[in-house]
């Protein structure tokens, strides 16, 4: 994980906030290993998310609360 991914992982921060904190342009940010849960908007590793019935990635917590 890159330092940007580490700063976002399991947090509800925006990519813009983290890029401003590190002084990096948003277009140059490498976030290929993580993505947000489409329900709660918390960042997780891509392998930790599961697709719901519409194909949107959701985390296990949201899956337990809301279902697929």
N, C-alpha and C positions, 0 to 999 in steps of 0.2 A: 504494500500500500504506500502511496505517496504521502507526503506530509499534508497535502490538501485533503486527501481521502481520510487520513487519520483524524484531521480536525473536524470533518463532517460526520464520521462514523458514529451511528447511534445518537445523533443529535438532530434537532429541528432547526438548523441554521441554513441560510441560503448560500448558494455558491458565491454570490456576489459579496456577501459579508466576509467569507473566509478569504476570498481573493484580495479584498481590500486590506484585510489584516496582514496578509503575507506580501502585499505589494505586487501582485501578479495580475496580468490582464486576464479577464474571464475567458477569452478565446484561446489562451495558452494553457489553461488548466487541464490537467490530465486526470479524468475521473472515470476511467474505463472499468474499474472493478466494483464500483458501488453505484446504487441508484436509490431513488426514494420510493417508499411505500405509497401507493396511489391513494390510500385511505388516510393515513396519519401524517404523511410527509416527512417521516424520519428516515434518515439515510441508513441503508444496510448494504452488506455485500450482496452482489447479484445472486449468488447461490443460496442465500438465506431467504429470498423472496419466492413466493409461489404464485402462479397465475390464478386469478379468480375466474369465474365463468365467462366474463367478458374479455379475458386475456390480460387484464391489468395486474401488475405485480403488487402483491400485498404481503405484509409480514405475518409471522405466526400469531402474534398478539391480536392483530385485527381479524385474522381468520377465526380465532377462538371467539372473539366478541361478536363479529358480524356474520361469519360464515363466508362461504365462497359466493 
